[in-house]
Amino acid sequence: MVSIVGVSGSLRRHSFNGGLLRAAAKAMPAGSALTTASIAGVPLYNADDEAAQGIPAAVAALKEAIA
């Protein structure tokens, strides 16, 4: 099964890109799936914060979805 993760760069509820991802998910052929992931909660990258506090939960969740 082919599994694709789509990420919209917009957090707006009625984002055009988010809408396109939702439409694409419905149009996927049999044997494949497109799930959408969110950038909500993903902070700007700061290596000092990551070294002190670890990977933020939202980043870990997005990483897991992509893996």
C-alpha positions as CSV (number, residue, x, y, z in Angstrom):
1,M,0.0,0.0,0.0
2,V,1.3,3.4,-0.9
3,S,0.9,5.9,2.0
4,I,1.5,9.6,1.5
5,V,1.6,12.3,4.1
6,G,0.5,15.8,3.0
7,V,1.4,18.9,5.0
8,S,-0.2,22.3,4.3
9,G,1.9,25.4,5.2
10,S,-1.3,27.2,6.4
11,L,-3.0,26.9,9.7
12,R,-6.2,28.7,8.5
13,R,-9.3,26.5,8.9
14,H,-10.4,27.2,5.3
15,S,-7.0,27.2,3.7
16,F,-7.0,26.6,0.0
17,N,-4.0,24.3,0.3
18,G,-5.7,22.4,3.1
19,G,-8.8,22.0,1.0
20,L,-6.7,20.7,-1.9
21,L,-5.1,18.1,0.4
22,R,-8.6,17.0,1.6
23,A,-9.8,16.7,-2.0
24,A,-6.7,14.8,-3.0
25,A,-7.2,12.4,-0.1
26,K,-10.7,11.6,-1.3
27,A,-9.4,11.1,-4.9
28,M,-6.6,8.6,-4.1
29,P,-6.7,5.4,-6.1
30,A,-7.4,2.0,-4.5
31,G,-4.4,0.7,-2.6
32,S,-3.1,4.1,-1.6
33,A,-3.9,6.7,1.1
34,L,-3.1,10.3,1.7
35,T,-3.2,11.5,5.3
36,T,-2.8,15.1,6.3
37,A,-0.4,16.2,9.0
38,S,-0.3,19.6,10.7
39,I,2.4,22.1,11.4
40,A,0.4,23.5,14.3
41,G,2.6,23.6,17.4
42,V,5.8,23.2,15.4
43,P,8.2,25.9,16.7
44,L,10.9,27.6,14.7
45,Y,14.1,25.5,14.9
46,N,16.4,26.4,17.8
47,A,19.3,23.9,18.4
48,D,19.8,25.3,21.8
49,D,16.2,24.6,22.9
50,E,16.4,21.1,21.3
51,A,19.6,20.3,23.2
52,A,18.2,21.5,26.5
53,Q,14.6,20.2,26.2
54,G,14.6,17.6,23.5
55,I,12.5,17.4,20.4
56,P,9.2,19.2,20.8
57,A,6.1,16.9,20.9
58,A,4.6,18.5,17.7
59,V,7.8,17.9,15.8
60,A,8.0,14.3,17.1
61,A,4.4,13.7,16.0
62,L,5.0,15.0,12.5
63,K,8.3,13.0,12.2
64,E,6.4,9.9,13.2
65,A,3.6,10.5,10.6
66,I,6.2,10.9,7.9
67,A,8.2,7.8,9.0
